[in-house]
Amino acid sequence: MTTDEMVCQELVELVTAYLEGALAPADRARFEAHLAVCSKCRVYVEQMRDTIRALGRLGEDDLTPDARTGLLRAFREWKSG
């Protein structure tokens, strides 16, 4: 693996930006190169796309304060764990 190759964990961290079209061109190319060789990540990205299609988009104002707090806590614990 070269230093330019993406690993699965990095792909997971960037999937939202990828699906929103917000990755820089170089990162998008690395992301797509990883998808070309990693079937597990391809499945993961498709699951994320399916989830977005099924649930639509939620805005910050669509969440109750308790739901927002719970989600933020879950993400903080996931990132630090």
PDB file of N, CA, C and O in Angstrom:
ATOM      1  N   MET A   1       0.848  -1.186   0.000  1.00  0.00           N
ATOM      2  CA  MET A   1       0.000   0.000   0.000  1.00  0.00           C
ATOM      3  C   MET A   1       0.889   1.243   0.000  1.00  0.00           C
ATOM      4  O   MET A   1       1.829   1.337   0.789  1.00  0.00           O
ATOM      5  N   THR A   2       0.593   2.189  -0.880  1.00  0.00           N
ATOM      6  CA  THR A   2       1.333   3.442  -0.889  1.00  0.00           C
ATOM      7  C   THR A   2       0.664   4.408   0.066  1.00  0.00           C
ATOM      8  O   THR A   2      -0.450   4.160   0.528  1.00  0.00           O
ATOM      9  N   THR A   3       1.339   5.512   0.364  1.00  0.00           N
ATOM     10  CA  THR A   3       0.775   6.492   1.289  1.00  0.00           C
ATOM     11  C   THR A   3      -0.449   7.181   0.703  1.00  0.00           C
ATOM     12  O   THR A   3      -1.222   7.785   1.446  1.00  0.00           O
ATOM     13  N   ASP A   4      -0.645   7.106  -0.617  1.00  0.00           N
ATOM     14  CA  ASP A   4      -1.803   7.728  -1.249  1.00  0.00           C
ATOM     15  C   ASP A   4      -3.046   6.844  -1.196  1.00  0.00           C
ATOM     16  O   ASP A   4      -4.155   7.319  -1.439  1.00  0.00           O
ATOM     17  N   GLU A   5      -2.864   5.548  -0.875  1.00  0.00           N
ATOM     18  CA  GLU A   5      -3.997   4.639  -0.841  1.00  0.00           C
ATOM     19  C   GLU A   5      -4.819   4.873   0.419  1.00  0.00           C
ATOM     20  O   GLU A   5      -4.286   5.155   1.493  1.00  0.00           O
ATOM     21  N   MET A   6      -6.112   4.750   0.258  1.00  0.00           N
ATOM     22  CA  MET A   6      -7.038   4.953   1.360  1.00  0.00           C
ATOM     23  C   MET A   6      -7.279   3.615   2.059  1.00  0.00           C
ATOM     24  O   MET A   6      -7.330   2.569   1.413  1.00  0.00           O
ATOM     25  N   VAL A   7      -7.425   3.659   3.371  1.00  0.00           N
ATOM     26  CA  VAL A   7      -7.783   2.467   4.139  1.00  0.00           C
ATOM     27  C   VAL A   7      -9.266   2.546   4.483  1.00  0.00           C
ATOM     28  O   VAL A   7      -9.874   3.614   4.406  1.00  0.00           O
ATOM     29  N   CYS A   8      -9.837   1.417   4.861  1.00  0.00           N
ATOM     30  CA  CYS A   8     -11.279   1.336   5.118  1.00  0.00           C
ATOM     31  C   CYS A   8     -11.747   2.352   6.163  1.00  0.00           C
ATOM     32  O   CYS A   8     -12.785   2.988   5.979  1.00  0.00           O
ATOM     33  N   GLN A   9     -11.004   2.513   7.246  1.00  0.00           N
ATOM     34  CA  GLN A   9     -11.410   3.438   8.300  1.00  0.00           C
ATOM     35  C   GLN A   9     -11.523   4.864   7.770  1.00  0.00           C
ATOM     36  O   GLN A   9     -12.461   5.583   8.115  1.00  0.00           O
ATOM     37  N   GLU A  10     -10.584   5.269   6.947  1.00  0.00           N
ATOM     38  CA  GLU A  10     -10.631   6.621   6.366  1.00  0.00           C
ATOM     39  C   GLU A  10     -11.852   6.763   5.466  1.00  0.00           C
ATOM     40  O   GLU A  10     -12.514   7.801   5.480  1.00  0.00           O
ATOM     41  N   LEU A  11     -12.157   5.729   4.682  1.00  0.00           N
ATOM     42  CA  LEU A  11     -13.332   5.765   3.823  1.00  0.00           C
ATOM     43  C   LEU A  11     -14.589   5.963   4.655  1.00  0.00           C
ATOM     44  O   LEU A  11     -15.444   6.778   4.306  1.00  0.00           O
ATOM     45  N   VAL A  12     -14.707   5.225   5.751  1.00  0.00           N
ATOM     46  CA  VAL A  12     -15.883   5.348   6.621  1.00  0.00           C
ATOM     47  C   VAL A  12     -16.009   6.775   7.145  1.00  0.00           C
ATOM     48  O   VAL A  12     -17.113   7.314   7.221  1.00  0.00           O
ATOM     49  N   GLU A  13     -14.886   7.386   7.504  1.00  0.00           N
ATOM     50  CA  GLU A  13     -14.904   8.753   8.027  1.00  0.00           C
ATOM     51  C   GLU A  13     -15.290   9.772   6.958  1.00  0.00           C
ATOM     52  O   GLU A  13     -15.797  10.846   7.285  1.00  0.00           O
ATOM     53  N   LEU A  14     -15.056   9.449   5.686  1.00  0.00           N
ATOM     54  CA  LEU A  14     -15.311  10.398   4.601  1.00  0.00           C
ATOM     55  C   LEU A  14     -16.577  10.111   3.808  1.00  0.00           C
ATOM     56  O   LEU A  14     -16.901  10.856   2.884  1.00  0.00           O
ATOM     57  N   VAL A  15     -17.303   9.040   4.148  1.00  0.00           N
ATOM     58  CA  VAL A  15     -18.430   8.619   3.311  1.00  0.00           C
ATOM     59  C   VAL A  15     -19.496   9.705   3.183  1.00  0.00           C
ATOM     60  O   VAL A  15     -20.048   9.879   2.097  1.00  0.00           O
ATOM     61  N   THR A  16     -19.799  10.429   4.233  1.00  0.00           N
ATOM     62  CA  THR A  16     -20.822  11.472   4.156  1.00  0.00           C
ATOM     63  C   THR A  16     -20.398  12.565   3.181  1.00  0.00           C
ATOM     64  O   THR A  16     -21.190  12.990   2.339  1.00  0.00           O
ATOM     65  N   ALA A  17     -19.166  13.017   3.289  1.00  0.00           N
ATOM     66  CA  ALA A  17     -18.678  14.047   2.374  1.00  0.00           C
ATOM     67  C   ALA A  17     -18.696  13.536   0.938  1.00  0.00           C
ATOM     68  O   ALA A  17     -19.025  14.284   0.017  1.00  0.00           O
ATOM     69  N   TYR A  18     -18.345  12.273   0.744  1.00  0.00           N
ATOM     70  CA  TYR A  18     -18.368  11.679  -0.593  1.00  0.00           C
ATOM     71  C   TYR A  18     -19.783  11.697  -1.161  1.00  0.00           C
ATOM     72  O   TYR A  18     -20.002  12.145  -2.286  1.00  0.00           O
ATOM     73  N   LEU A  19     -20.734  11.213  -0.383  1.00  0.00           N
ATOM     74  CA  LEU A  19     -22.109  11.133  -0.866  1.00  0.00           C
ATOM     75  C   LEU A  19     -22.725  12.507  -1.093  1.00  0.00           C
ATOM     76  O   LEU A  19     -23.650  12.646  -1.894  1.00  0.00           O
ATOM     77  N   GLU A  20     -22.231  13.507  -0.407  1.00  0.00           N
ATOM     78  CA  GLU A  20     -22.717  14.880  -0.594  1.00  0.00           C
ATOM     79  C   GLU A  20     -21.951  15.616  -1.684  1.00  0.00           C
ATOM     80  O   GLU A  20     -22.256  16.772  -1.980  1.00  0.00           O
ATOM     81  N   GLY A  21     -20.960  14.960  -2.286  1.00  0.00           N
ATOM     82  CA  GLY A  21     -20.166  15.604  -3.333  1.00  0.00           C
ATOM     83  C   GLY A  21     -19.246  16.679  -2.807  1.00  0.00           C
ATOM     84  O   GLY A  21     -18.915  17.624  -3.523  1.00  0.00           O
ATOM     85  N   ALA A  22     -18.823  16.542  -1.544  1.00  0.00           N
ATOM     86  CA  ALA A  22     -18.033  17.589  -0.900  1.00  0.00           C
ATOM     87  C   ALA A  22     -16.550  17.245  -0.756  1.00  0.00           C
ATOM     88  O   ALA A  22     -15.801  18.005  -0.143  1.00  0.00           O
ATOM     89  N   LEU A  23     -16.120  16.121  -1.308  1.00  0.00           N
ATOM     90  CA  LEU A  23     -14.691  15.791  -1.220  1.00  0.00           C
ATOM     91  C   LEU A  23     -13.897  16.553  -2.269  1.00  0.00           C
ATOM     92  O   LEU A  23     -14.381  16.815  -3.370  1.00  0.00           O
ATOM     93  N   ALA A  24     -12.678  16.900  -1.908  1.00  0.00           N
ATOM     94  CA  ALA A  24     -11.750  17.491  -2.879  1.00  0.00           C
ATOM     95  C   ALA A  24     -11.490  16.451  -3.967  1.00  0.00           C
ATOM     96  O   ALA A  24     -11.554  15.252  -3.696  1.00  0.00           O
ATOM     97  N   PRO A  25     -11.199  16.887  -5.187  1.00  0.00           N
ATOM     98  CA  PRO A  25     -10.987  15.937  -6.287  1.00  0.00           C
ATOM     99  C   PRO A  25      -9.970  14.835  -5.972  1.00  0.00           C
ATOM    100  O   PRO A  25     -10.197  13.678  -6.324  1.00  0.00           O
ATOM    101  N   ALA A  26      -8.875  15.169  -5.329  1.00  0.00           N
ATOM    102  CA  ALA A  26      -7.857  14.157  -5.014  1.00  0.00           C
ATOM    103  C   ALA A  26      -8.400  13.132  -4.016  1.00  0.00           C
ATOM    104  O   ALA A  26      -8.144  11.937  -4.160  1.00  0.00           O
ATOM    105  N   ASP A  27      -9.144  13.586  -3.010  1.00  0.00           N
ATOM    106  CA  ASP A  27      -9.724  12.666  -2.033  1.00  0.00           C
ATOM    107  C   ASP A  27     -10.808  11.802  -2.669  1.00  0.00           C
ATOM    108  O   ASP A  27     -10.934  10.618  -2.357  1.00  0.00           O
ATOM    109  N   ARG A  28     -11.582  12.403  -3.557  1.00  0.00           N
ATOM    110  CA  ARG A  28     -12.614  11.629  -4.253  1.00  0.00           C
ATOM    111  C   ARG A  28     -11.970  10.518  -5.092  1.00  0.00           C
ATOM    112  O   ARG A  28     -12.466   9.391  -5.119  1.00  0.00           O
ATOM    113  N   ALA A  29     -10.879  10.833  -5.765  1.00  0.00           N
ATOM    114  CA  ALA A  29     -10.184   9.832  -6.575  1.00  0.00           C
ATOM    115  C   ALA A  29      -9.650   8.702  -5.692  1.00  0.00           C
ATOM    116  O   ALA A  29      -9.763   7.532  -6.060  1.00  0.00           O
ATOM    117  N   ARG A  30      -9.073   9.029  -4.539  1.00  0.00           N
ATOM    118  CA  ARG A  30      -8.581   8.012  -3.610  1.00  0.00           C
ATOM    119  C   ARG A  30      -9.738   7.165  -3.086  1.00  0.00           C
ATOM    120  O   ARG A  30      -9.619   5.945  -2.975  1.00  0.00           O
ATOM    121  N   PHE A  31     -10.854   7.812  -2.766  1.00  0.00           N
ATOM    122  CA  PHE A  31     -12.053   7.133  -2.275  1.00  0.00           C
ATOM    123  C   PHE A  31     -12.538   6.125  -3.313  1.00  0.00           C
ATOM    124  O   PHE A  31     -12.788   4.964  -2.991  1.00  0.00           O
ATOM    125  N   GLU A  32     -12.669   6.571  -4.549  1.00  0.00           N
ATOM    126  CA  GLU A  32     -13.171   5.705  -5.613  1.00  0.00           C
ATOM    127  C   GLU A  32     -12.177   4.604  -5.973  1.00  0.00           C
ATOM    128  O   GLU A  32     -12.585   3.508  -6.357  1.00  0.00           O
ATOM    129  N   ALA A  33     -10.892   4.879  -5.856  1.00  0.00           N
ATOM    130  CA  ALA A  33      -9.884   3.846  -6.094  1.00  0.00           C
ATOM    131  C   ALA A  33     -10.002   2.750  -5.028  1.00  0.00           C
ATOM    132  O   ALA A  33      -9.848   1.566  -5.329  1.00  0.00           O
ATOM    133  N   HIS A  34     -10.271   3.146  -3.800  1.00  0.00           N
ATOM    134  CA  HIS A  34     -10.447   2.155  -2.741  1.00  0.00           C
ATOM    135  C   HIS A  34     -11.704   1.325  -2.999  1.00  0.00           C
ATOM    136  O   HIS A  34     -11.690   0.105  -2.840  1.00  0.00           O
ATOM    137  N   LEU A  35     -12.784   1.987  -3.395  1.00  0.00           N
ATOM    138  CA  LEU A  35     -14.016   1.248  -3.698  1.00  0.00           C
ATOM    139  C   LEU A  35     -13.799   0.221  -4.804  1.00  0.00           C
ATOM    140  O   LEU A  35     -14.412  -0.847  -4.793  1.00  0.00           O
ATOM    141  N   ALA A  36     -12.937   0.540  -5.749  1.00  0.00           N
ATOM    142  CA  ALA A  36     -12.688  -0.363  -6.870  1.00  0.00           C
ATOM    143  C   ALA A  36     -12.057  -1.682  -6.428  1.00  0.00           C
ATOM    144  O   ALA A  36     -12.186  -2.692  -7.120  1.00  0.00           O
ATOM    145  N   VAL A  37     -11.379  -1.682  -5.283  1.00  0.00           N
ATOM    146  CA  VAL A  37     -10.686  -2.890  -4.841  1.00  0.00           C
ATOM    147  C   VAL A  37     -11.226  -3.483  -3.539  1.00  0.00           C
ATOM    148  O   VAL A  37     -10.773  -4.546  -3.113  1.00  0.00           O
ATOM    149  N   CYS A  38     -12.183  -2.815  -2.907  1.00  0.00           N
ATOM    150  CA  CYS A  38     -12.668  -3.273  -1.596  1.00  0.00           C
ATOM    151  C   CYS A  38     -14.178  -3.528  -1.641  1.00  0.00           C
ATOM    152  O   CYS A  38     -14.976  -2.593  -1.581  1.00  0.00           O
ATOM    153  N   SER A  39     -14.549  -4.779  -1.745  1.00  0.00           N
ATOM    154  CA  SER A  39     -15.974  -5.124  -1.851  1.00  0.00           C
ATOM    155  C   SER A  39     -16.741  -4.781  -0.580  1.00  0.00           C
ATOM    156  O   SER A  39     -17.916  -4.420  -0.654  1.00  0.00           O
ATOM    157  N   LYS A  40     -16.106  -4.886   0.584  1.00  0.00           N
ATOM    158  CA  LYS A  40     -16.795  -4.567   1.838  1.00  0.00           C
ATOM    159  C   LYS A  40     -17.147  -3.081   1.896  1.00  0.00           C
ATOM    160  O   LYS A  40     -18.233  -2.723   2.351  1.00  0.00           O
ATOM    161  N   CYS A  41     -16.261  -2.233   1.451  1.00  0.00           N
ATOM    162  CA  CYS A  41     -16.547  -0.800   1.448  1.00  0.00           C
ATOM    163  C   CYS A  41     -17.595  -0.450   0.394  1.00  0.00           C
ATOM    164  O   CYS A  41     -18.402   0.456   0.605  1.00  0.00           O
ATOM    165  N   ARG A  42     -17.591  -1.155  -0.736  1.00  0.00           N
ATOM    166  CA  ARG A  42     -18.639  -0.935  -1.734  1.00  0.00           C
ATOM    167  C   ARG A  42     -20.006  -1.248  -1.132  1.00  0.00           C
ATOM    168  O   ARG A  42     -20.962  -0.498  -1.327  1.00  0.00           O
ATOM    169  N   VAL A  43     -20.094  -2.349  -0.405  1.00  0.00           N
ATOM    170  CA  VAL A  43     -21.352  -2.715   0.249  1.00  0.00           C
ATOM    171  C   VAL A  43     -21.735  -1.647   1.269  1.00  0.00           C
ATOM    172  O   VAL A  43     -22.900  -1.257   1.347  1.00  0.00           O
ATOM    173  N   TYR A  44     -20.770  -1.173   2.046  1.00  0.00           N
ATOM    174  CA  TYR A  44     -21.032  -0.138   3.052  1.00  0.00           C
ATOM    175  C   TYR A  44     -21.575   1.139   2.402  1.00  0.00           C
ATOM    176  O   TYR A  44     -22.560   1.706   2.875  1.00  0.00           O
ATOM    177  N   VAL A  45     -20.940   1.585   1.333  1.00  0.00           N
ATOM    178  CA  VAL A  45     -21.389   2.809   0.661  1.00  0.00           C
ATOM    179  C   VAL A  45     -22.801   2.606   0.099  1.00  0.00           C
ATOM    180  O   VAL A  45     -23.630   3.512   0.188  1.00  0.00           O
ATOM    181  N   GLU A  46     -23.082   1.459  -0.464  1.00  0.00           N
ATOM    182  CA  GLU A  46     -24.434   1.184  -0.978  1.00  0.00           C
ATOM    183  C   GLU A  46     -25.458   1.156   0.155  1.00  0.00           C
ATOM    184  O   GLU A  46     -26.582   1.626  -0.020  1.00  0.00           O
ATOM    185  N   GLN A  47     -25.084   0.616   1.303  1.00  0.00           N
ATOM    186  CA  GLN A  47     -25.987   0.627   2.456  1.00  0.00           C
ATOM    187  C   GLN A  47     -26.271   2.062   2.897  1.00  0.00           C
ATOM    188  O   GLN A  47     -27.402   2.396   3.252  1.00  0.00           O
ATOM    189  N   MET A  48     -25.251   2.897   2.873  1.00  0.00           N
ATOM    190  CA  MET A  48     -25.448   4.306   3.237  1.00  0.00           C
ATOM    191  C   MET A  48     -26.378   4.984   2.226  1.00  0.00           C
ATOM    192  O   MET A  48     -27.263   5.745   2.617  1.00  0.00           O
ATOM    193  N   ARG A  49     -26.187   4.719   0.946  1.00  0.00           N
ATOM    194  CA  ARG A  49     -27.072   5.289  -0.082  1.00  0.00           C
ATOM    195  C   ARG A  49     -28.512   4.814   0.118  1.00  0.00           C
ATOM    196  O   ARG A  49     -29.450   5.604   0.019  1.00  0.00           O
ATOM    197  N   ASP A  50     -28.680   3.526   0.398  1.00  0.00           N
ATOM    198  CA  ASP A  50     -30.021   2.985   0.641  1.00  0.00           C
ATOM    199  C   ASP A  50     -30.677   3.642   1.861  1.00  0.00           C
ATOM    200  O   ASP A  50     -31.869   3.948   1.843  1.00  0.00           O
ATOM    201  N   THR A  51     -29.897   3.852   2.903  1.00  0.00           N
ATOM    202  CA  THR A  51     -30.417   4.494   4.111  1.00  0.00           C
ATOM    203  C   THR A  51     -30.872   5.910   3.809  1.00  0.00           C
ATOM    204  O   THR A  51     -31.938   6.330   4.257  1.00  0.00           O
ATOM    205  N   ILE A  52     -30.082   6.640   3.062  1.00  0.00           N
ATOM    206  CA  ILE A  52     -30.435   8.020   2.708  1.00  0.00           C
ATOM    207  C   ILE A  52     -31.703   8.038   1.861  1.00  0.00           C
ATOM    208  O   ILE A  52     -32.588   8.866   2.077  1.00  0.00           O
ATOM    209  N   ARG A  53     -31.790   7.122   0.897  1.00  0.00           N
ATOM    210  CA  ARG A  53     -32.999   7.059   0.061  1.00  0.00           C
ATOM    211  C   ARG A  53     -34.227   6.723   0.898  1.00  0.00           C
ATOM    212  O   ARG A  53     -35.300   7.289   0.686  1.00  0.00           O
ATOM    213  N   ALA A  54     -34.073   5.809   1.842  1.00  0.00           N
ATOM    214  CA  ALA A  54     -35.207   5.359   2.654  1.00  0.00           C
ATOM    215  C   ALA A  54     -35.660   6.423   3.651  1.00  0.00           C
ATOM    216  O   ALA A  54     -36.855   6.572   3.907  1.00  0.00           O
ATOM    217  N   LEU A  55     -34.720   7.146   4.203  1.00  0.00           N
ATOM    218  CA  LEU A  55     -35.050   8.092   5.269  1.00  0.00           C
ATOM    219  C   LEU A  55     -35.147   9.530   4.794  1.00  0.00           C
ATOM    220  O   LEU A  55     -35.709  10.373   5.493  1.00  0.00           O
ATOM    221  N   GLY A  56     -34.620   9.818   3.641  1.00  0.00           N
ATOM    222  CA  GLY A  56     -34.599  11.207   3.198  1.00  0.00           C
ATOM    223  C   GLY A  56     -33.560  11.980   3.988  1.00  0.00           C
ATOM    224  O   GLY A  56     -32.649  11.404   4.582  1.00  0.00           O
ATOM    225  N   ARG A  57     -33.708  13.250   3.983  1.00  0.00           N
ATOM    226  CA  ARG A  57     -32.749  14.097   4.698  1.00  0.00           C
ATOM    227  C   ARG A  57     -33.418  14.751   5.893  1.00  0.00           C
ATOM    228  O   ARG A  57     -34.520  15.291   5.796  1.00  0.00           O
ATOM    229  N   LEU A  58     -32.735  14.691   7.007  1.00  0.00           N
ATOM    230  CA  LEU A  58     -33.191  15.373   8.210  1.00  0.00           C
ATOM    231  C   LEU A  58     -32.338  16.611   8.409  1.00  0.00           C
ATOM    232  O   LEU A  58     -31.114  16.569   8.285  1.00  0.00           O
ATOM    233  N   GLY A  59     -32.994  17.694   8.716  1.00  0.00           N
ATOM    234  CA  GLY A  59     -32.273  18.902   9.059  1.00  0.00           C
ATOM    235  C   GLY A  59     -32.142  19.016  10.566  1.00  0.00           C
ATOM    236  O   GLY A  59     -32.827  18.316  11.311  1.00  0.00           O
ATOM    237  N   GLU A  60     -31.276  19.883  11.004  1.00  0.00           N
ATOM    238  CA  GLU A  60     -31.074  20.069  12.442  1.00  0.00           C
ATOM    239  C   GLU A  60     -32.384  20.424  13.141  1.00  0.00           C
ATOM    240  O   GLU A  60     -32.622  19.996  14.270  1.00  0.00           O
ATOM    241  N   ASP A  61     -33.226  21.196  12.480  1.00  0.00           N
ATOM    242  CA  ASP A  61     -34.494  21.609  13.086  1.00  0.00           C
ATOM    243  C   ASP A  61     -35.510  20.474  13.152  1.00  0.00           C
ATOM    244  O   ASP A  61     -36.515  20.590  13.853  1.00  0.00           O
ATOM    245  N   ASP A  62     -35.263  19.373  12.431  1.00  0.00           N
ATOM    246  CA  ASP A  62     -36.166  18.231  12.455  1.00  0.00           C
ATOM    247  C   ASP A  62     -35.976  17.355  13.691  1.00  0.00           C
ATOM    248  O   ASP A  62     -36.822  16.510  13.983  1.00  0.00           O
ATOM    249  N   LEU A  63     -34.886  17.544  14.411  1.00  0.00           N
ATOM    250  CA  LEU A  63     -34.579  16.735  15.584  1.00  0.00           C
ATOM    251  C   LEU A  63     -35.054  17.412  16.857  1.00  0.00           C
ATOM    252  O   LEU A  63     -34.979  18.633  16.999  1.00  0.00           O
ATOM    253  N   THR A  64     -35.543  16.597  17.779  1.00  0.00           N
ATOM    254  CA  THR A  64     -35.857  17.141  19.099  1.00  0.00           C
ATOM    255  C   THR A  64     -34.536  17.425  19.803  1.00  0.00           C
ATOM    256  O   THR A  64     -33.514  16.836  19.451  1.00  0.00           O
ATOM    257  N   PRO A  65     -34.538  18.306  20.782  1.00  0.00           N
ATOM    258  CA  PRO A  65     -33.284  18.554  21.519  1.00  0.00           C
ATOM    259  C   PRO A  65     -32.693  17.278  22.120  1.00  0.00           C
ATOM    260  O   PRO A  65     -31.475  17.101  22.109  1.00  0.00           O
ATOM    261  N   ASP A  66     -33.540  16.388  22.643  1.00  0.00           N
ATOM    262  CA  ASP A  66     -33.032  15.133  23.219  1.00  0.00           C
ATOM    263  C   ASP A  66     -32.401  14.247  22.150  1.00  0.00           C
ATOM    264  O   ASP A  66     -31.359  13.638  22.391  1.00  0.00           O
ATOM    265  N   ALA A  67     -33.018  14.168  20.978  1.00  0.00           N
ATOM    266  CA  ALA A  67     -32.467  13.353  19.894  1.00  0.00           C
ATOM    267  C   ALA A  67     -31.127  13.917  19.438  1.00  0.00           C
ATOM    268  O   ALA A  67     -30.180  13.165  19.210  1.00  0.00           O
ATOM    269  N   ARG A  68     -31.047  15.225  19.305  1.00  0.00           N
ATOM    270  CA  ARG A  68     -29.797  15.875  18.885  1.00  0.00           C
ATOM    271  C   ARG A  68     -28.690  15.587  19.895  1.00  0.00           C
ATOM    272  O   ARG A  68     -27.577  15.222  19.515  1.00  0.00           O
ATOM    273  N   THR A  69     -28.997  15.750  21.181  1.00  0.00           N
ATOM    274  CA  THR A  69     -28.017  15.492  22.238  1.00  0.00           C
ATOM    275  C   THR A  69     -27.561  14.034  22.212  1.00  0.00           C
ATOM    276  O   THR A  69     -26.372  13.751  22.352  1.00  0.00           O
ATOM    277  N   GLY A  70     -28.504  13.113  22.033  1.00  0.00           N
ATOM    278  CA  GLY A  70     -28.162  11.696  21.984  1.00  0.00           C
ATOM    279  C   GLY A  70     -27.276  11.351  20.798  1.00  0.00           C
ATOM    280  O   GLY A  70     -26.321  10.586  20.935  1.00  0.00           O
ATOM    281  N   LEU A  71     -27.586  11.906  19.643  1.00  0.00           N
ATOM    282  CA  LEU A  71     -26.762  11.649  18.460  1.00  0.00           C
ATOM    283  C   LEU A  71     -25.359  12.208  18.620  1.00  0.00           C
ATOM    284  O   LEU A  71     -24.378  11.542  18.289  1.00  0.00           O
ATOM    285  N   LEU A  72     -25.264  13.429  19.126  1.00  0.00           N
ATOM    286  CA  LEU A  72     -23.943  14.030  19.324  1.00  0.00           C
ATOM    287  C   LEU A  72     -23.125  13.214  20.321  1.00  0.00           C
ATOM    288  O   LEU A  72     -21.927  13.013  20.122  1.00  0.00           O
ATOM    289  N   ARG A  73     -23.757  12.746  21.381  1.00  0.00           N
ATOM    290  CA  ARG A  73     -23.062  11.917  22.371  1.00  0.00           C
ATOM    291  C   ARG A  73     -22.571  10.615  21.724  1.00  0.00           C
ATOM    292  O   ARG A  73     -21.432  10.199  21.938  1.00  0.00           O
ATOM    293  N   ALA A  74     -23.432   9.986  20.939  1.00  0.00           N
ATOM    294  CA  ALA A  74     -23.059   8.728  20.289  1.00  0.00           C
ATOM    295  C   ALA A  74     -21.871   8.925  19.355  1.00  0.00           C
ATOM    296  O   ALA A  74     -20.963   8.095  19.329  1.00  0.00           O
ATOM    297  N   PHE A  75     -21.868  10.012  18.587  1.00  0.00           N
ATOM    298  CA  PHE A  75     -20.754  10.267  17.675  1.00  0.00           C
ATOM    299  C   PHE A  75     -19.471  10.574  18.433  1.00  0.00           C
ATOM    300  O   PHE A  75     -18.394  10.130  18.035  1.00  0.00           O
ATOM    301  N   ARG A  76     -19.575  11.330  19.522  1.00  0.00           N
ATOM    302  CA  ARG A  76     -18.375  11.620  20.316  1.00  0.00           C
ATOM    303  C   ARG A  76     -17.776  10.343  20.898  1.00  0.00           C
ATOM    304  O   ARG A  76     -16.562  10.143  20.868  1.00  0.00           O
ATOM    305  N   GLU A  77     -18.645   9.484  21.426  1.00  0.00           N
ATOM    306  CA  GLU A  77     -18.172   8.230  22.018  1.00  0.00           C
ATOM    307  C   GLU A  77     -17.595   7.317  20.947  1.00  0.00           C
ATOM    308  O   GLU A  77     -16.596   6.640  21.191  1.00  0.00           O
ATOM    309  N   TRP A  78     -18.204   7.287  19.769  1.00  0.00           N
ATOM    310  CA  TRP A  78     -17.709   6.446  18.679  1.00  0.00           C
ATOM    311  C   TRP A  78     -16.336   6.910  18.219  1.00  0.00           C
ATOM    312  O   TRP A  78     -15.444   6.089  18.001  1.00  0.00           O
ATOM    313  N   LYS A  79     -16.155   8.232  18.067  1.00  0.00           N
ATOM    314  CA  LYS A  79     -14.902   8.773  17.586  1.00  0.00           C
ATOM    315  C   LYS A  79     -13.788   8.571  18.609  1.00  0.00           C
ATOM    316  O   LYS A  79     -12.635   8.358  18.233  1.00  0.00           O
ATOM    317  N   SER A  80     -14.122   8.637  19.905  1.00  0.00           N
ATOM    318  CA  SER A  80     -13.080   8.514  20.924  1.00  0.00           C
ATOM    319  C   SER A  80     -12.823   7.054  21.301  1.00  0.00           C
ATOM    320  O   SER A  80     -11.829   6.746  21.960  1.00  0.00           O
ATOM    321  N   GLY A  81     -13.716   6.161  20.883  1.00  0.00           N
ATOM    322  CA  GLY A  81     -13.596   4.754  21.289  1.00  0.00           C
ATOM    323  C   GLY A  81     -12.725   3.938  20.456  1.00  0.00           C
ATOM    324  O   GLY A  81     -12.561   2.746  20.716  1.00  0.00           O
TER     325      GLY A  81
END
